[in-house]
Every structure is written in C-alpha cells, then in structure tokens.
Amino acid sequence: MNGDGGKGTVLIVDDEREIADLVAVYLEAEGYQPRVRYDAAGALEAVADPDIAIDLAVLDVMLPDMNGFHLCREIRKTHRWPIIMLTARDDEVDKITGLNFGADDYVTKPFRPLELVARVNAQLRRYTHYDRSAGGTRRDEERYEYRGLAVDLRTRAVSVDSRGAPIPDVAKPEHRRRRGAGGGGCRIRAGVRPRLPAHRQAVCGEDLLDADRWDRPAAGG
C-alpha cells in the first residue's frame, strides 16, 4: 500500500472516458489513488513504471488496441495483485474466460459505482490480509529469504548475507557435470577420503577415489 496514508493505487483501464473518470472519482473519494488509462498500451506502460506501485487494476474487456482478457494475461506474467474485469456483455463464457486468464472478479455494465468500490475493498482486503497474512508489504511479495539466501523474482537478483551472488551459466562447459572429471559433480576436501556407496562411486567416477588424488592438496588450497 501507499506510504502516504492512502488505501492504495488502483489502475483503471477503460476506453469509455466517462466511465473511467467516474470510477476514478468514486475510488478517490474512498481514499484510493486512481491511475486512469484509456487503452492497453497506456496500461502496460503504467504497469511497467517503477514509480507507480499498483495495488489493484480494473480492466475493461473491450479495449481499442487489445482485448482486456489478453491484457489481464500480460499483467499476470509479472504481477499478482487483484484484477477486476469490466464488460458490457453479461455472458457466462466471458466471465469464465476472464477468471481463467487470471482475473479475480467480474463486473457487468451498467454497474453501481458504490458496488464496484465495495468489490475493490473486498479484493484488497483479501489480498493484503489473507494472501499476505505474515505482514509483508506489496513489494515483498516476490522476494523470498531463507538462511541468508535472498531471491528477488521481480529483478532476478540473488544475494547471500546481503552480498550479491552471481549465478553461473550452467550451459558453459566449465559448469557441466562430467562423469569421472576431477572438478565435476562431487565436492572433495584434501586429505579426507570419502566413503561412498557403490552407486555414488559410479556417479563420481573411480578416478576420484584414487588414493593419490586425496593425498594431494586441493587446487588453490
């Protein structure tokens, strides 16, 4: 949620400007910060803008440059915040399609603005309380930490004890596991002879179990 005390930022996407602007007025009166876009291109730009921390989106199905269902699917590739679909078609197939594409709720035009506001409140309450009951912020939703290892799915960054850790390219020959190669799939320590079962010996290669190898100091050690 926004740090300025507001309830959050809601992206409104509808090519019918009167409807989009009316929804924005009601949401702003409720304490939200509306961001209005009139086509899918503008919506995608807002979603990609790091200065706009969106908490929920209201998407019209019939947009001039992209179907609202496809816009929903594009957003779902990188974001998990709630999405409410708006449509003038009261068709069960459309509702099922929207939900299958990643939408969380469906509102049919014409609608009562106060009902839409209530649905926004309900979706954000569910999203912030039930989905993230641990108390994390919206920006923490795609960051995972375990015993000093942190993985940020949004930026694809990895750190260990707060230090950046490069991820090796496993496609490179030096990172491939080769059966029987001294620098391959088994880690060894100088002066320590492993006791491996037969199936592990087959994986590591018999040459790794040669006594001479273990008596020599490890490279760089």
C-alpha positions as CSV (number, residue, x, y, z in Angstrom):
1,M,0.0,0.0,0.0
2,N,1.0,3.6,-0.4
3,G,3.2,5.1,2.2
4,D,1.3,8.4,2.1
5,G,-1.6,7.0,4.2
6,G,-3.8,6.2,1.2
7,K,-5.6,2.9,0.8
8,G,-3.6,2.1,-2.4
9,T,-3.2,2.7,-6.1
10,V,-5.8,1.5,-8.5
11,L,-5.2,1.3,-12.2
12,I,-8.4,2.0,-14.2
13,V,-8.4,1.0,-17.9
14,D,-11.4,1.8,-20.0
15,D,-11.7,3.4,-23.4
16,E,-15.1,5.0,-22.3
17,R,-13.7,8.1,-20.7
18,E,-16.9,9.0,-18.8
19,I,-16.9,5.6,-17.1
20,A,-13.2,5.6,-16.3
21,D,-13.3,9.1,-14.9
22,L,-16.4,8.4,-12.9
23,V,-14.9,5.3,-11.3
24,A,-11.8,7.3,-10.5
25,V,-13.9,9.9,-8.7
26,Y,-15.6,7.3,-6.5
27,L,-12.3,5.5,-5.7
28,E,-10.6,8.8,-4.9
29,A,-13.4,9.6,-2.5
30,E,-12.9,6.3,-0.8
31,G,-9.2,7.1,-0.2
32,Y,-7.6,5.4,-3.2
33,Q,-5.2,6.9,-5.7
34,P,-6.6,6.2,-9.1
35,R,-4.5,6.0,-12.2
36,V,-6.6,6.2,-15.4
37,R,-5.6,4.8,-18.8
38,Y,-7.8,4.7,-21.8
39,D,-6.1,1.9,-23.8
40,A,-4.0,-1.3,-23.2
41,A,-0.7,0.4,-24.3
42,G,-1.1,3.0,-21.7
43,A,-2.0,0.4,-19.1
44,L,1.1,-1.7,-19.8
45,E,3.3,1.4,-19.6
46,A,1.8,2.2,-16.1
47,V,2.3,-1.4,-15.0
48,A,6.0,-1.3,-16.1
49,D,6.6,2.1,-14.5
50,P,8.6,1.6,-11.2
51,D,7.3,4.9,-9.9
52,I,3.7,3.6,-10.0
53,A,3.1,1.0,-7.3
54,I,-0.2,-0.5,-8.4
55,D,-2.2,-2.5,-5.8
56,L,-5.3,-3.4,-8.0
57,A,-6.5,-3.0,-11.6
58,V,-9.9,-2.5,-13.1
59,L,-9.8,-3.6,-16.7
60,D,-12.5,-3.1,-19.4
61,V,-12.8,-6.1,-21.7
62,M,-13.4,-4.2,-25.0
63,L,-10.3,-2.0,-25.5
64,P,-9.4,-0.4,-28.8
65,D,-5.9,-1.9,-29.1
66,M,-6.0,-5.2,-27.1
67,N,-8.6,-7.5,-25.7
68,G,-9.0,-6.9,-22.0
69,F,-8.5,-10.7,-21.4
70,H,-5.2,-10.6,-23.1
71,L,-4.2,-7.5,-21.1
72,C,-5.0,-9.4,-18.0
73,R,-2.9,-12.3,-19.0
74,E,0.1,-10.0,-19.8
75,I,-0.2,-8.4,-16.4
76,R,-0.4,-11.8,-14.7
77,K,3.0,-12.7,-16.2
78,T,4.7,-10.4,-13.6
79,H,2.2,-9.4,-11.0
80,R,-0.2,-11.0,-8.6
81,W,-2.3,-8.1,-7.3
82,P,-6.1,-8.3,-7.8
83,I,-7.7,-7.6,-11.2
84,I,-11.4,-6.8,-11.7
85,M,-12.8,-7.1,-15.2
86,L,-15.5,-4.7,-16.6
87,T,-17.7,-5.7,-19.5
88,A,-20.9,-4.8,-21.2
89,R,-21.6,-8.4,-22.0
90,D,-23.4,-10.5,-19.4
91,D,-22.2,-13.7,-20.8
92,E,-21.2,-16.7,-18.7
93,V,-18.5,-17.6,-21.2
94,D,-16.9,-14.2,-20.9
95,K,-16.9,-14.5,-17.1
96,I,-15.2,-17.9,-17.2
97,T,-12.7,-16.7,-19.7
98,G,-11.7,-13.7,-17.6
99,L,-11.3,-15.8,-14.5
100,N,-9.2,-18.4,-16.4
101,F,-7.0,-15.6,-17.7
102,G,-6.2,-14.5,-14.2
103,A,-9.0,-12.1,-13.2
104,D,-10.2,-12.1,-9.6
105,D,-13.6,-10.6,-10.1
106,Y,-16.1,-9.7,-12.8
107,V,-18.5,-6.7,-13.0
108,T,-21.1,-6.3,-15.7
109,K,-22.0,-2.9,-17.2
110,P,-24.1,-1.0,-16.3
111,F,-23.0,-1.2,-12.7
112,R,-23.4,0.9,-9.5
113,P,-20.1,2.7,-8.7
114,L,-20.5,2.0,-5.0
115,E,-20.7,-1.7,-5.7
116,L,-17.5,-1.6,-7.6
117,V,-15.8,0.3,-4.8
118,A,-17.1,-2.4,-2.4
119,R,-15.6,-5.1,-4.6
120,V,-12.3,-3.2,-4.7
121,N,-12.3,-3.0,-0.9
122,A,-13.1,-6.7,-0.7
123,Q,-10.4,-7.8,-3.1
124,L,-7.7,-5.7,-1.5
125,R,-8.7,-6.9,2.0
126,R,-8.4,-10.5,0.8
127,Y,-5.1,-9.8,-0.9
128,T,-3.4,-7.9,1.9
129,H,-4.8,-9.8,4.9
130,Y,-5.3,-13.4,3.8
131,D,-2.8,-13.8,1.0
132,R,0.0,-12.0,2.9
133,S,-1.0,-12.6,6.5
134,A,2.7,-12.6,7.5
135,G,2.6,-8.8,7.4
136,G,4.9,-8.2,4.4
137,T,4.4,-5.2,2.0
138,R,3.3,-5.4,-1.6
139,R,6.8,-5.1,-2.8
140,D,7.9,-8.1,-0.7
141,E,5.5,-10.4,-2.4
142,E,8.1,-11.6,-4.9
143,R,11.1,-11.7,-2.5
144,Y,12.0,-14.8,-0.7
145,E,14.6,-15.3,2.1
146,Y,16.0,-18.4,3.7
147,R,19.0,-18.6,6.0
148,G,20.8,-15.7,4.5
149,L,19.9,-16.5,0.9
150,A,17.6,-13.9,-0.8
151,V,15.9,-14.3,-4.2
152,D,14.0,-11.5,-5.8
153,L,11.8,-12.9,-8.6
154,R,11.0,-9.4,-10.0
155,T,14.6,-8.3,-10.5
156,R,16.0,-11.8,-10.8
157,A,18.7,-10.9,-8.3
158,V,20.3,-13.3,-5.8
159,S,22.2,-12.3,-2.7
160,V,23.9,-14.2,0.1
161,D,24.2,-12.4,3.5
162,S,23.3,-9.2,1.7
163,R,26.0,-9.6,-0.8
164,G,25.3,-10.1,-4.5
165,A,26.0,-13.6,-5.7
166,P,26.5,-14.3,-9.4
167,I,24.6,-17.2,-10.9
168,P,26.8,-19.4,-13.1
169,D,25.7,-20.2,-16.6
170,V,25.2,-23.9,-16.4
171,A,25.4,-24.1,-20.2
172,K,29.1,-23.4,-20.1
173,P,31.4,-26.4,-20.3
174,E,33.2,-25.5,-17.0
175,H,29.9,-25.8,-15.1
176,R,28.8,-29.1,-16.6
177,R,29.0,-32.2,-14.6
178,R,31.1,-34.8,-16.3
179,R,31.4,-38.3,-15.1
180,G,34.9,-39.1,-13.9
181,A,36.1,-35.5,-14.1
182,G,38.0,-34.3,-11.0
183,G,36.2,-30.9,-11.0
184,G,32.9,-32.4,-11.8
185,G,29.8,-33.5,-9.8
186,C,31.4,-34.3,-6.4
187,R,33.0,-31.9,-3.9
188,I,36.1,-33.2,-2.1
189,R,38.4,-32.0,0.6
190,A,42.1,-32.5,0.6
191,G,43.3,-35.3,3.0
192,V,39.7,-36.6,3.5
193,R,38.9,-39.9,1.7
194,P,35.2,-40.3,1.2
195,R,33.3,-43.5,1.9
196,L,30.8,-43.7,-0.8
197,P,28.3,-46.5,-1.6
198,A,28.7,-48.2,-4.9
199,H,26.1,-46.1,-6.7
200,R,27.8,-42.9,-5.7
201,Q,31.2,-44.2,-6.8
202,A,29.6,-44.9,-10.2
203,V,28.4,-41.3,-10.4
204,C,31.6,-39.7,-9.2
205,G,34.0,-42.0,-11.2
206,E,36.5,-44.4,-9.8
207,D,39.4,-41.9,-10.5
208,L,38.1,-39.6,-7.8
209,L,38.6,-42.4,-5.3
210,D,42.2,-43.0,-6.2
211,A,44.3,-42.5,-3.0
212,D,46.9,-40.4,-4.8
213,R,44.3,-37.8,-5.6
214,W,43.3,-37.4,-1.9
215,D,46.8,-37.1,-0.7
216,R,47.5,-34.1,-2.9
217,P,46.4,-30.6,-1.7
218,A,43.3,-29.2,-3.4
219,A,43.9,-26.6,-6.1
220,G,44.1,-23.1,-4.6
221,G,44.3,-24.7,-1.1
